[in-house]
Amino acid sequence: MNPRLGACIVAACIAILVFVTGCNNNSTTTSTVTPTPVTTGPDTLYVQDASSKTIRVYAHASNLNGVAYPSLIYPTSDASNPDIIYYEPYNILWYPSAYPFPTIGSPQATPIKIWNAATTLNGQNPTQQVPYANGQGTATYDPVHDLFFVANVNGPTIQVYANAHLMNAASVKAANITLGITDPGVVGVPRAQEMLYDPINDRLFVSDEGTVVAVFDTFGTQAEAAVVGHTNPTITANRQILGLNSPDGLALNAVGDILFVGEISRKQIDVIHNASIQNGPNGHGQVISSFSTGPTGIAYDHAHDLLYVYDPLQIWVIPAPGAASGDVNVIINRHQFFDSSTELVGFGLSVDPLH
């Protein structure tokens, strides 16, 4: 089962149980006081919520603790648990819809939903919808080359869109790239469960559906060459981090060279130091553990050294995550928040650390 779908089902069941028993996580009278955060915003967190079929935006997210109220809401009419990507210099929000269960693998197109001038569009539908086929909802953005990558649900191919900040309904993919991943834990062919592009080092991290995170150097440069040359190359991973179990969510401290990998099957996040040179089964003995139904999506705030973790029905805020380990419930100064009007169920997180 797709970890994103599984998390959604489990969290939805918990939400039903919470509603029936009358014990709501949003209650201010029964919540346990948690330590105050060590830093405060400005920063803003974008959260995909399948239960309300919206993207919910939380201002000053690093200072949230307990009940939270969204500052902006974008309707998606979609519960497929995709990534969401917000890029502040263009004020653009991408939402690559995925195939809803049980039609995974079917050939119909689904849209990449886009909000231009996003912060001015509270409550409004997407300004652009770009149809694409075989989408898994997995995506990442390369701001250096202005390329948008979306992964196929049926194999290791990713679709590349050029001039990404200008995408509209007429946009078509500029190239297909096949990712060369070797994964002993996959029956059949690998596929990108999650992707994360590092614009500082022109590097792509890809968590495969089985047991590896593949690392591709100079990926944006090679992808741009494919777009310019109208080619559809195979790009083979330079290194692979092994020994994982259905790795999914990815976040990166690029300056510290620390990769955070969510393993929903183990209810933990692997904290991988020297991520750019890791190759093989070693290097991920440090873990943050004991999440409830996640972790699903994760996002790193480099300005405040915080890790946001989607653990449906809540969002964890973990300070100094490169040094954090053990049970998340006892990490010093960790805190968490819930939405005031919906039980958060989903995957996609995106953080704007400066506004």
Secondary structure as UniProt FT lines:
FT   HELIX           3..21
FT   TURN            25..26
FT   TURN            28..30
FT   STRAND          44..49
FT   TURN            50..53
FT   STRAND          54..59
FT   HELIX           61..63
FT   STRAND          66..68
FT   STRAND          72..75
FT   STRAND          85..87
FT   HELIX           88..90
FT   STRAND          92..96
FT   TURN            101..102
FT   TURN            104..105
FT   STRAND          109..115
FT   TURN            116..117
FT   HELIX           118..120
FT   TURN            122..123
FT   STRAND          128..133
FT   STRAND          135..142
FT   TURN            143..146
FT   STRAND          147..152
FT   TURN            153..154
FT   STRAND          157..161
FT   HELIX           164..166
FT   TURN            169..170
FT   STRAND          175..180
FT   TURN            184..185
FT   STRAND          192..198
FT   TURN            199..202
FT   STRAND          203..208
FT   STRAND          213..217
FT   HELIX           219..229
FT   STRAND          234..236
FT   STRAND          239..241
FT   STRAND          247..253
FT   TURN            254..257
FT   STRAND          258..263
FT   HELIX           264..266
FT   STRAND          268..273
FT   HELIX           275..277
FT   STRAND          286..289
FT   STRAND          298..301
FT   TURN            302..305
FT   STRAND          306..311
FT   TURN            312..313
FT   STRAND          314..319
FT   HELIX           321..323
FT   STRAND          326..327
FT   HELIX           328..330
FT   TURN            332..333
FT   STRAND          335..339
FT   STRAND          349..352
FT   TURN            353..354
//
